[in-house]
Amino acid sequence: MKEDLFPVGRVVKLHGVRGKIKIDYFSGDADQFRLYPRIFIEEETERFHSHEVLEVTPQPPRLILKLKDIETPEEAQPLVGKGIFVQKGSLPDLPEGEYYWFEIIGMEVETGEGRRVGKILEVLSTGANDVYVVEGRRREILLPAIEGVIQSIDRGRRIMKVAWMEGLWEKEDEV
């Protein structure tokens, strides 16, 4: 089931006496959270419990949630520190040229000429632009997610085409 879920936040503490929870929301766009009528909270490793969301209240930089089946602080307490997930299918479509991190991680990276550079291990958020950490033949390669480097992304084939730029990697790093 976990492969069908996408992390969107984490319960940080209780709020009030009616079982509400305060969460860190990874997106930052509180209105987007309203698109998720049902969330999943991790109970144990690989085990999740589904909850219907009744109310979403922004309290920057966090959100306060009221869940249907949680009425008291005692019922909400075990949720503190747990991850919040939604089904990937419920995520909104992104504009052309934007991707979710789970779509990028695991992609094969090739040069425009078809030489394999490696596989994306993780995505780092730097503020200015994301950076893709690629497992190359000799070392990890850090690719800035900028127009001059990323040529194309094929979701279906799971291949990212990149342009070589001085200092990013050496030809010996290509797999």
N, C-alpha and C positions, 0 to 999 in steps of 0.2 A: 504493500500500500504506500510506503514512503516514497517510492519512485513517482507516484501520481500527485504528490503534495509538494508545495513550494513554501519555504519559510517567509513569513511577512512580518513577524514581530516576536516579542517576548514579554511575558507577564512580569512586571517589576514590583508591584505591591498592590495591596488592597485599597479600596476607596469607599469610605463611608460604612454604613451599617446594613446595607441592603444587598450585599454580595457582589458589588461592582468591583471590577479590576482595572488597574492602570497599566497600560502597555507602552513599550517602545515599539513604534511602527517604523519599519525599515524604509518605506517609500517616502514619507514626509507629506504626501498629499492626503489629508484626512478625508476628503470627499471620496477618494478612490476606495477607501475601506468600506464605505457604505455599499459598494457593489458585491460584497461578500456576505450573503445572508447566513451562511454556515461556515464555521471555522473548525479546525481540528487542533486540539491541544495535546501535546505528547505527554502521556502518562508515565511510560517507561520506554526504554529503548525499543523502537519499532512498534510501539503500541500507542494508538491515538484514540481520543474520545471526541465525538462530534458534538458541537454546541450550536444552537441557533442564536444569532445575534439579534437582540431586541432593540438595542439603543447604542449609538456611537456619539460620544461627546468629545470634541477637541479640547484639549488642555495643553497647548504647546509647551514643550515639544512632544508631548505624549497624547494618548487617547484614553478615554475612560469607556469601558464596555459594560453593558448589562447583558448577561446571557440568560436564556430562558430557564435553564435547569439549575441555576445557582441563585439562592435566595438570602443566604447569610454569610457573614465573614468566615465562619467556620467551614462552610462548604467551599468558599473561594480560596482559603489559605493554601491547600495543597497545589494550587495552580501557580503560585509565585515561583518565578525562576524557570518556568516551562516555556518551550517554544510554541509559537502560534503558526499554523499552516493553513493554506487554502488549496483546493484542488487546482491543478494547473489549467484545466479547462475553464475555470471561472475567471482566470486572469483576463483583463481587457486586452484587445488587440493593440499593438503598438504602431505608431506611425512608421512609414517606410524608412528603412535605415536604422531603426532602433531595435534592440534585442534584449531579452531577459538573460541574466547571467547563466542560468541553467541551460540555455540554448547554446551558449558560447563554450562553456567548460566541456572538455572532451573532444572538441573539434580538432581535426587535422589541419595543420598550417603548411601551406605550400607557397613557393614563389610563383610569380606570374608565368615562369617557364616550366612549372610543374615539378621542381625539385622540392622534396619534403624537408621542412624545417623542424617539425616536431608536433607535439600535441599540447593543447591548452590545459594547464593544470588548475589555474585559478585566475580570478579577476581581482585586481586591486583598484580601489577608488582613490584617486589622488586629489580630487577637487577640480582640477583643470580638465582632466580626461582620464578615462579608465586605462589601466595597463594590464595587458594579458601576459601571464607568466607561462612560458612555453618550455616544455621539457625537450631540449635539443639533444644531439648526440653526445656532446662533451660537457654541457652545462645548461643551466636555466637561462633562457633568453627573455628579456623584458621588452615587449612590443607595445609602444604607445598606440592607443586606439584613436588614431588621427587619420585624416583623409590622405595624407601623403604616404602612409604606410599600409593601411588596410585598403586593398583594391576591391574585394568583393567577399560576400559571405553567402554560401549556399546552404540554407537550412536543411534541405532534403538530403543532400550528399554529405552534410556535416563537414564541409571544407571551407577554410578561409584562405583566400589568396592575398599575399602580401608583396610589397615592393621592398627590395633590399635597400637599406640606407646605411651609410657609413657609420660604424660603431655599434650597430644593433647586434650583428653576428658576423662571424667569419665563414667563408665557404666550407671550412672543415667542420663547422657546427651542423651543417645540413646532414640529414639522415639519408 
